[in-house]
Amino acid sequence: MNVLMRVFFDTKHKELFSLLKDYPDKSVLRLLKKIDPSHISTYEQGLVD
């Protein structure tokens, strides 16, 4: 992952999660887990439901 993407996800991962956690298509969260593995535990919270 390049530096710009890392900085983006480090600063916005909680905001992205709060916007997408109730989205009916959970494939979005699975994609974020692949793109941003350093915050995988945050995205998995939305998949547990």
WOBELMO-V512348 format. One record per backbone hydrogen bond with DSSP energy under -0.5 kcal/mol. NH is the residue of the N-H (numbers start at 1). CO is the residue of the C=O. E is the energy in kcal/mol with one decimal. If there is no record, write none. Layout:
nh:NH co:CO e:E
nh:NH co:CO e:E
This chain:
nh:6 co:2 e:-2.1
nh:7 co:3 e:-2.5
nh:8 co:4 e:-2.3
nh:9 co:5 e:-2.7
nh:10 co:6 e:-2.5
nh:11 co:7 e:-1.7
nh:12 co:8 e:-2.2
nh:13 co:9 e:-1.7
nh:16 co:12 e:-2.8
nh:17 co:13 e:-2.2
nh:18 co:14 e:-2.5
nh:19 co:15 e:-1.7
nh:20 co:16 e:-1.9
nh:21 co:17 e:-2.1
nh:23 co:20 e:-1.3
nh:26 co:24 e:-1.1
nh:28 co:25 e:-1.4
nh:30 co:26 e:-1.8
nh:31 co:27 e:-2.2
nh:32 co:28 e:-2.1
nh:33 co:29 e:-1.9
nh:34 co:30 e:-1.3
nh:35 co:31 e:-2.5
nh:36 co:32 e:-3.0
nh:39 co:36 e:-1.6
nh:40 co:37 e:-1.3
nh:42 co:39 e:-0.7
nh:43 co:39 e:-1.5
nh:44 co:40 e:-2.2
nh:45 co:41 e:-0.9
nh:45 co:42 e:-0.6
nh:46 co:42 e:-0.6
nh:46 co:43 e:-0.8
nh:47 co:43 e:-0.6
nh:47 co:44 e:-0.6
nh:48 co:44 e:-1.3
nh:49 co:45 e:-0.6
